[in-house]
Amino acid sequence: MGAYPLVGSGAGRNDGHGMSRIEITRREDLVAVCPHCEAELPEIYVNKPRGPFGIGQGYLFLCPTCRKVLGAGAQ
């Protein structure tokens, strides 16, 4: 796959209009690593905790090895 140029304020080539371009490269061969236990993450667990009245407030993304929270998202 090729690079995906994004317009932004970061370092990179200038497009002639005062904006810089950052090269983004798609890599299918990489596997993420948990920042807590450093295990490879070929998958991530998703949990939807229930609020006090049985209403979900969002999602938690967990490491399947150490089960620590990697992030949270709203519905």
N, C-alpha and C positions, 0 to 999 in steps of 0.2 A: 504494500500500500504506500501511497505517496504522503507527502506532508500536507497539512491543512493550514494555510496561512490565516492568522487571526489579526485583526486590527486592534491595537491596544497602545498603552503608554509605556510598555516595557522595552527592554533592550532588543535590538534586532535591526533588520534592514529598514531604511526609511523609504516610504512609497512616493516621496516627492511632494506630498501635501502636509508634511509635518507629523504624520502618524507613523509609528513603528509597526513592524510585522513580527510576530513570534511564530516560529515554525513548530507545529504540533505533528508528531509522528505516531501513527497507530501501530501498536505492538501487540500481537495476539499471543506471543510466546512468553509473556511475563505473567507471573502469579503474584498477587498482593501478599504482603506479610503483616501479621498482627503487630501493632505497635507495643502491645503489652507483653506477649509471650514469644514473639518473633516466629510463630509457626506460619507456614504457608497457608494461604486462604483460597483454595480452589472453590470454596463455597462460603456463604455468610448466612447465618440464621437470622430470621426476622421474627420478632415477637410483638404482638399488639396487646399491651397491658390494658386492663379494665380500670376505669375510674370508679369513684365511690358509688355511682348509681348504675353500674354496668355499661357505661358509655366509654368507648375507646377514645383516648386522647391523642393517639399518634402511634408511631412505630419505633421500636428499638432494634438496632442492627448489632448482632453479637458475634464474637469469635466462636466457632464451634469447638475449639480446643480448650480455651480458658474461660469461655462464656462471659468475658468482660465486654462492656458496651463499646462499640466502635463509633456509634453515632446515633442520632435520633432524627425523626422526621415527623411532620404534621400530616394529617389526613388530607 
